[in-house]
Amino acid sequence: MVYDVAVVGSGFSAISLVNNLLELLPASASIAIVGDDSAFGRGTAYRTELHLHRLNVPAARMSAFADRPTDFLDWLTKRGRTVDGGSFASRHDYGLYLRDTLASSLRSKQQRARVDFVKAKAVSCLACENECAVFGLSDGRELKAASVALCLGVGTASLPRLTSDADIALLRRVVRNPWRLGWLSRVKPDDTVAILGSGLTMIDQVLSLRNAGHRGKIHVLSRRGLTPHAHSHVPVQSVEPALSEGRLEISEILADLRTQVRRGQDWRAVMEGLRHNTQGLWQSLNQPQRSRFLRHALAWWNIHRHRVAPQVYEVFDALLKDGTVSVHAGFVSKIARIDGENRLTFRQRGTSVETSLAFDWLVNCTGMERAGIGHSPLLQNMHEQNMLEIDALGLGIQVDEESRVLCCDKIPRQGLFAVGALTAGQFWEITAVPDIRNQTRDVAKRIAKRSTRNISDLNDNQT
Ligand SMILES: Cc1cc2nc3c(=O)[nH]c(=O)nc-3n(C[C@H](O)[C@H](O)[C@H](O)COP(=O)(O)OP(=O)(O)OC[C@H]3O[C@@H](n4cnc5c(N)ncnc54)[C@H](O)[C@@H]3O)c2cc1C
């Protein structure tokens, strides 16, 4: 069978795309959702069972649908949750909400497209023609589809200075993928934990450790030692960023924003206003300018843009103040087992001083946005066959403005789309629900247009 659409992945992007496709495709169409994730429909972000893991976007902005802004708030109200639009619901609840959106899309129409759930991973691409792509699945089957959307999320970046031939006693204490929370049950209350990376994932892990009864020392190391800011308790009204005409250097844009804040605007309001302009601004930068942004401004961008819920920040801040958590700025020089101890050695930022810390656990929280394609056998396989091109700055894969995957000759592949953080090279601001839901709506429209044409061609051929 050749499906009209294969949606590869099973997180927010996949669910949101299928919800849109079900609204647009005729009943004669067929959709396969390919994914073997035990947390089907919740992906990395919303699989957590811990209530203290909060959304980092206010509930009012987390509807799964671009054209139904209150959908998530309505869902919360129906379930009796006391959450207003400005507050931060639990991520666990959001995962339940996502699954409910799909269930109700499947129920809501008497006549709707057929949806098959294919419980496997796509591991290779056997053919990728404009009219049909064939994927090899982890269970040995093949899957054919006229249009395909890669909704794979991003993996975790690899750990610096750690090779797989390191001492086995050391490797056993390294948590490469912190999203698999199983490691927490093996941590003893007084163990010393070293965390690489100081962003939202790090804060998640610190809270998870506390919840699991850990009371020992936590060292956090990142290149700049910056940690995320908090959202304010009261919702801020966004203000338009006052950017001067024609100023495109990152340093100039930042200077404009700083001036605006110095003149009295709340920086959070300016950041909120900037969100609507970010994709356009990013697209107007050339490659060296983007590269400079990533090198010099990314750490500051992240802590101002990706803020944590205030109640989460309060817990984290208290741990900083009582010394349980120490944040270091520096560069990893060695991760090794020395004299029977696991040790993390780093050079402190701005000095040549080397510091060495003993640890019981080393946790990789180095973030996702620049994980490249190394985490995905499927993407690597497609890259080896020149079916796609890696983004030059390591931000996933190259797509055009319509989210169509570009192959090595820069020609968009008809019918092959990518959605979510994989497309950050083209859109940059494409990792959170408010942005991805616009992208899935647009991609669904393009797929529906294509599928309707294919289906009518098929019908014409059969008559
Ligand atoms: C901890 C955390 C908290 C976050 N909090 C928020 C928030 O509060 N608000 C917000 O807007 N955004 C938040 N985000 C951003 C979040 O990434 C997006 O909201 C959204 O969940 C991304 O979904 P996705 O489907 O693109 O990726 P993912 O959630 O990563 O899902 C990808 C899925 O694809 C599957 N997959 C991968 N490869 C294959 C393959 N070859 N075959 C089949 N399946 C495959 C994976 O197993 C996974 O299930 C958060 C992110 C994280 C990590």
The ligand as an ORCA input file, in Angstrom:
! r2SCAN-3c Opt
* xyz 0 1
  C      12.151     19.443     28.616
  C      11.490     20.297     27.591
  C      10.500     21.184     27.947
  C       9.857     21.951     26.993
  N       8.879     22.807     27.383
  C       8.217     23.499     26.442
  C       7.131     24.356     26.804
  O       6.796     24.501     27.960
  N       6.481     25.018     25.819
  C       6.844     24.897     24.516
  O       6.207     25.512     23.672
  N       7.882     24.120     24.154
  C       8.556     23.420     25.076
  N       9.590     22.619     24.701
  C       9.956     22.562     23.285
  C       9.434     21.266     22.665
  O      10.550     20.671     22.086
  C       8.305     21.479     21.678
  O       7.231     22.075     22.351
  C       7.756     20.169     21.077
  O       7.472     19.261     22.090
  C       8.673     19.543     20.050
  O       8.035     18.383     19.574
  P       8.626     17.507     18.399
  O       7.579     16.538     18.048
  O       9.139     18.386     17.340
  O       9.896     16.768     19.012
  P       9.971     15.638     20.132
  O       9.105     15.962     21.265
  O      11.430     15.449     20.403
  O       9.380     14.339     19.440
  C      10.038     13.660     18.402
  C       9.537     12.232     18.391
  O       9.983     11.585     17.207
  C      10.417     10.284     17.519
  N      11.385      9.867     16.504
  C      12.624     10.352     16.308
  N      13.203      9.710     15.273
  C      12.300      8.830     14.795
  C      12.317      7.883     13.736
  N      13.378      7.738     12.950
  N      11.213      7.121     13.522
  C      10.107      7.275     14.300
  N      10.044      8.155     15.343
  C      11.133      8.926     15.574
  C      11.017     10.423     18.912
  O      11.046      9.160     19.563
  C      10.035     11.398     19.561
  O       8.955     10.732     20.132
  C      10.250     21.847     25.646
  C      11.286     20.954     25.291
  C      11.879     20.180     26.241
  C      12.946     19.226     25.809
*
